[in-house]
Amino acid sequence: MGVRLGSEAALFNCPNRLRKSLNRNSFTADSTKHKPLSKIMSTAIHALAASGAKQPLKPFQFDPGPLGSEQAEIAVESCGICHSDLSMLDNDWGMTKYPFVPGHEIVGKIVALGEHTKRLKIGDRVGLGWYSASCGECEQCLSGNQNLCLKAEATIIGRHGGFATRVRAQWTWVSPLPAKIDAGKAGPLLCGGITVFNPIVQCGIKPTDSVAVIGIGGLGHMALKFLRAWGCDVTAFTTSDSKRDEALRLGAHRTLNSRNADELAKAAGSFDFILNTTNADLDWNTYIAALKPKGRLHTVGAVPSPMAMIAFPMILGQKSLSASPLGSPATTDTMLAFSARHGIAPTTETFPMSRANDALEHLRSGNARYRVVLTNDLA
């Protein structure tokens, strides 16, 4: 929707229709019945923010301005930490604006609603992930692919995120949590979870498929859980035999040591689908060889270098390489419903939000198993 919180209140990349809607105060005679004035008018939000790249988070307070007519305001109960928070905190992508409030794996309750919001009500427990708005009128939005909207806005780019008492987003990106979801662990589902669930849907993975996951970390451990519950025959690529038991507990039927040439040679032509969750440069031709004819190597990991691979084996086997971002609101709802039905939750560690700096260092050091969630204890 193009609203920036705090001192960055300018609207950008928004059609005139949406801009007028956003600027309109949502306090009207018709809306006051379920949206109290105290909840609609702007009040200060307490948060944790960094003043510059690689700087520690410190207490920060800002005024979000009037609530937009299509916005929902969430009282934050907990917020997961993602490696993208570290990348934004350190300005690795060259787009961070300071003061910077991280956090885009948010769980909380609705405390205010703009007059043009739908499907949500005050008191709903909801989740919010990487995206906070989309234009609603482009081809991608109208076809249900809002995650591919070229004007989609991220929760922590150009706005303040979930390391705060409250956060706002366009209602379409706010997902009601099913009653059977463990709210204390749900935050990472809204980013890491939907990142690995989306390709299962988009690539048409079948329960009869043989699949493999590269990287058993913050993303990969959730991919194993989803694919096992989906009905697939699941293999985990590991870098050492010591990780075998852990991968099996997470949902793999078997493991392959990716550093063992003999094991990899025996796996040739084995998989319909291989999901890469790592941000590492690997020997991609090895994984192409492990695919069946018409098999697919799909990456959700931001591999730092160009992915070099020999074309001829791909041509002969009609094999493909693909990638995807997080999913649409509808796919996110499906993922949450699937998780509730099958009792799937991320494996998490918990810190109070007041110790966010310690939690960030824990993640940065590589010691997190496997996701970190902050419980909100800010004033």
C-alpha positions in Angstrom: 0.0 0.0 0.0 3.0 2.3 0.1 2.7 3.6 3.7 6.0 4.1 5.6 5.8 4.3 9.3 7.5 6.8 11.6 9.4 9.6 9.8 9.0 7.9 6.4 5.4 8.7 5.8 5.6 9.3 2.1 3.6 7.1 -0.3 5.4 5.5 -3.1 4.6 3.2 -6.1 0.8 3.5 -5.4 -2.0 4.1 -7.8 -4.0 7.3 -7.1 -7.0 5.2 -5.9 -5.0 3.4 -3.3 -3.1 6.6 -2.2 -6.4 8.4 -1.6 -7.7 5.4 0.4 -4.5 5.2 2.5 -4.7 8.9 3.4 -8.3 8.7 4.5 -8.8 8.5 8.3 -10.5 5.3 9.1 -12.5 6.8 12.1 -16.0 7.2 10.7 -19.4 7.0 12.3 -20.0 3.5 10.7 -16.6 2.2 11.8 -16.7 3.1 15.5 -19.0 0.3 16.5 -16.1 -2.2 16.4 -13.0 0.0 16.1 -12.7 2.1 19.3 -11.2 5.6 18.8 -8.3 4.7 21.1 -7.4 1.9 18.7 -7.8 3.8 15.5 -5.9 7.0 16.3 -2.1 6.7 16.2 -0.3 6.0 19.5 3.4 5.5 20.0 4.9 2.1 19.2 7.8 0.9 21.3 10.4 -1.1 19.4 14.0 -2.1 19.2 16.0 -0.5 16.4 19.6 -0.3 15.0 21.0 3.2 14.2 23.3 1.8 11.6 24.8 -1.2 9.9 26.1 -3.9 12.4 25.0 -1.7 15.3 23.2 -3.2 18.3 19.4 -2.8 18.8 18.3 -0.2 21.3 14.9 1.0 22.6 13.2 3.1 20.0 9.8 4.8 19.9 7.9 6.0 16.9 4.5 7.4 15.8 3.0 5.2 13.0 0.5 7.9 12.0 -3.2 7.3 11.3 -4.2 3.7 10.4 -4.8 3.2 6.7 -8.2 2.2 5.6 -7.0 -1.2 4.3 -4.6 -1.8 7.2 -4.8 -4.1 10.2 -2.8 -3.3 13.4 -1.4 -6.2 15.3 -0.3 -6.3 18.9 2.9 -8.4 18.6 3.0 -11.5 20.9 6.1 -13.0 19.4 8.4 -12.7 16.4 10.8 -15.1 14.8 14.3 -14.2 13.6 15.3 -15.0 10.0 18.7 -14.6 8.3 17.1 -11.9 6.2 16.8 -9.9 9.4 20.6 -10.2 9.8 21.1 -9.2 6.1 18.9 -6.1 6.5 20.5 -5.3 9.8 23.9 -5.3 8.3 22.7 -3.6 5.1 24.1 -6.5 3.0 21.6 -5.7 0.3 22.2 -2.0 0.2 18.6 -1.0 0.9 18.3 -0.7 4.7 17.0 2.6 6.1 18.0 3.5 9.6 16.7 3.5 12.3 15.9 -0.1 11.4 13.4 -2.3 13.3 13.8 -6.0 12.2 11.2 -8.7 12.4 8.9 -10.3 9.8 7.8 -13.6 11.4 5.1 -12.0 13.5 2.3 -13.6 15.6 -0.1 -11.4 17.5 -3.7 -10.3 17.9 -5.7 -7.8 15.9 -6.2 -4.6 17.9 -7.4 -2.2 15.1 -8.8 -2.4 11.6 -9.2 0.1 8.9 -12.7 0.7 7.4 -12.0 -1.2 4.2 -10.4 -4.4 5.7 -12.1 -7.8 5.3 -12.1 -11.3 6.9 -10.4 -10.1 10.1 -11.9 -9.0 13.4 -10.7 -7.5 16.6 -9.1 -10.1 18.8 -8.1 -12.6 16.0 -4.8 -14.2 16.5 -2.9 -13.8 13.2 0.4 -14.1 11.5 2.4 -11.8 9.3 5.4 -12.7 7.2 7.8 -11.1 4.7 5.2 -9.2 2.7 3.0 -6.5 4.1 1.2 -5.1 1.0 0.7 -5.5 -2.7 -1.0 -3.3 -5.3 -4.2 -5.4 -5.7 -4.7 -4.4 -9.4 -1.9 -5.8 -11.4 -2.1 -9.1 -13.4 -0.3 -11.0 -10.7 -2.5 -9.7 -7.9 -5.7 -10.3 -9.8 -4.6 -13.9 -10.6 -3.9 -14.7 -6.9 -0.1 -14.4 -7.2 0.3 -11.4 -5.0 3.7 -12.6 -4.0 4.9 -11.8 -7.5 3.5 -8.3 -7.6 6.2 -5.9 -8.7 4.9 -3.3 -6.2 4.7 -5.7 -3.3 6.1 -4.2 -0.1 8.1 -6.1 2.5 7.5 -5.9 6.2 11.0 -4.6 7.0 11.8 -2.6 3.9 10.7 1.0 4.1 8.7 0.3 7.3 9.4 -0.9 10.8 9.1 -4.6 11.6 8.0 -6.9 14.3 10.6 -6.3 17.1 7.9 -3.9 18.5 4.8 -3.7 20.5 2.6 -3.3 17.4 2.9 -3.6 13.6 0.7 -2.8 10.7 0.0 -4.4 7.3 -2.5 -4.6 4.5 -5.2 -6.9 5.6 -4.7 -9.3 2.6 -1.3 -10.3 4.0 -2.5 -10.9 7.5 -3.2 -14.6 8.0 -5.6 -15.9 10.7 -4.0 -18.7 12.6 -5.9 -22.0 12.9 -6.8 -23.0 16.4 -4.6 -26.1 16.4 -1.5 -24.1 15.5 1.0 -23.6 18.4 1.1 -19.8 18.3 4.4 -19.8 20.2 6.1 -21.6 17.4 4.1 -20.3 14.4 6.2 -17.2 13.6 8.8 -19.1 11.4 6.1 -20.7 9.4 5.2 -17.2 8.0 8.6 -16.9 6.3 10.8 -20.0 6.4 7.8 -22.3 6.4 6.0 -20.8 3.4 9.3 -20.5 1.5 9.7 -24.2 1.4 6.0 -25.1 1.2 5.3 -22.8 -1.8 7.5 -24.9 -4.3 5.6 -28.1 -3.2 2.5 -26.4 -4.5 3.9 -24.5 -7.4 5.9 -27.5 -8.8 3.0 -29.9 -8.4 4.8 -32.3 -6.1 2.9 -35.6 -5.8 2.7 -37.9 -2.8 4.3 -40.6 -4.9 7.3 -38.5 -5.8 10.8 -39.3 -4.6 12.2 -36.0 -3.3 15.4 -34.8 -1.6 16.4 -31.7 0.4 19.8 -30.0 0.4 20.6 -28.3 3.7 19.1 -29.3 7.0 18.9 -26.0 8.7 16.3 -23.2 9.3 14.6 -23.9 6.0 15.5 -27.5 5.3 14.3 -28.9 8.6 10.8 -27.6 7.8 11.0 -28.9 4.2 11.6 -32.4 5.6 8.6 -32.2 7.8 6.3 -30.9 5.1 7.4 -33.4 2.4 7.1 -36.3 4.8 3.6 -35.3 5.7 2.8 -34.7 2.0 3.4 -38.4 1.5 6.7 -38.3 -0.5 9.7 -40.6 -0.2 12.1 -38.2 1.4 15.9 -38.1 1.3 18.1 -35.6 3.1 21.5 -34.6 1.7 23.9 -34.1 4.6 27.5 -33.1 4.8 28.4 -35.6 7.4 27.2 -39.0 8.8 26.8 -37.3 12.2 23.7 -35.5 11.0 22.0 -38.7 9.9 20.0 -39.4 13.0 18.9 -35.8 13.3 17.6 -35.7 9.7 15.7 -39.0 10.2 14.0 -37.5 13.3 13.0 -34.5 11.3 11.2 -36.6 8.6 13.7 -38.0 6.2 13.4 -41.7 5.3 17.1 -41.8 4.5 20.2 -39.6 4.1 22.9 -39.3 1.5 26.3 -37.8 2.4 26.9 -35.2 -0.2 30.7 -35.5 0.3 30.7 -39.2 -0.4 31.3 -39.7 -4.2 30.2 -43.4 -4.1 26.8 -42.5 -2.4 26.2 -39.8 -4.9 27.0 -42.0 -7.9 24.5 -44.7 -6.6 21.9 -41.9 -6.4 22.0 -41.1 -10.1 18.5 -40.9 -11.6 16.7 -41.3 -8.3 14.7 -38.1 -7.6 11.7 -36.4 -9.1 12.4 -33.2 -7.2 15.4 -31.8 -5.3 15.0 -28.7 -3.1 18.0 -26.6 -2.3 17.6 -24.6 0.9 21.3 -23.5 1.2 23.0 -20.2 0.4 26.1 -22.1 -0.8 27.9 -22.7 -4.1 27.7 -26.4 -4.8 28.5 -28.9 -7.6 25.1 -28.5 -9.2 25.9 -31.0 -12.0 26.0 -33.7 -9.3 22.5 -32.9 -8.3 21.3 -32.7 -11.9 22.7 -36.2 -12.3 20.7 -37.4 -9.3 17.4 -36.4 -11.0 15.1 -38.7 -12.9 14.2 -37.8 -16.4 11.9 -34.7 -16.2 13.1 -34.1 -12.7 13.5 -30.6 -11.3 16.2 -29.0 -9.2 14.5 -26.1 -7.3 16.3 -23.5 -5.2 14.9 -21.3 -2.4 18.4 -20.5 -1.1 20.0 -17.3 -2.4 23.1 -19.0 -3.9 25.8 -16.3 -4.1 27.3 -17.2 -7.5 25.9 -18.1 -10.9 24.7 -21.7 -10.9 26.9 -23.3 -13.5 25.7 -26.6 -15.0 26.2 -28.5 -18.1 23.3 -28.2 -20.5 23.5 -31.6 -22.3 22.4 -33.9 -19.5 19.5 -31.5 -18.8 18.5 -31.6 -22.5 18.7 -35.3 -22.8 16.8 -35.9 -19.5 14.4 -33.0 -20.0 15.5 -31.8 -16.6 14.9 -28.3 -15.2 16.1 -25.7 -12.8 13.7 -23.3 -11.1 13.3 -21.0 -8.1 10.6 -19.3 -6.1 10.0 -16.7 -3.4 7.5 -16.9 -0.5 3.9 -17.8 -1.3 0.7 -15.9 -1.9 -1.8 -15.2 0.9 -3.9 -18.1 -0.3 -0.9 -20.5 -0.3 0.1 -19.3 3.1 -3.4 -20.1 4.4 -3.1 -23.5 2.9 0.3 -24.1 4.5 -1.1 -23.1 7.9 -4.1 -25.4 7.5 -1.8 -28.2 6.4 0.5 -27.6 9.4 -2.5 -27.6 11.8 -3.8 -30.9 10.3 -0.5 -32.7 10.5 0.8 -31.2 13.7 3.8 -29.6 11.9 5.7 -26.9 13.8 9.2 -25.5 13.4 11.9 -26.6 15.8 12.5 -23.5 17.8 14.5 -21.8 20.6 13.0 -18.9 22.6 14.4 -15.7 23.9 12.6 -12.7 25.4 12.5 -9.8 23.0 14.5 -7.6 25.4 17.4 -10.0 24.7 17.1 -9.6 20.9 20.8 -8.8 20.5 21.8 -12.0 22.2 19.3 -13.9 20.0 20.7 -12.3 16.9 24.2 -13.3 17.8 23.1 -16.8 18.6 21.7 -17.1 15.0 24.7 -15.4 13.5 27.0 -17.9 15.1 25.2 -20.8 13.5 24.2 -22.3 16.8 20.4 -21.9 16.4 18.4 -25.2 16.3 16.7 -24.4 14.1 14.7 -21.2 14.3 14.8 -18.5 17.0 11.5 -16.9 18.3 11.4 -13.8 20.5 8.5 -13.5 23.0 7.4 -9.9 23.4 8.3 -8.4 26.8 8.6 -4.8 25.6 6.7 -2.1 27.4 
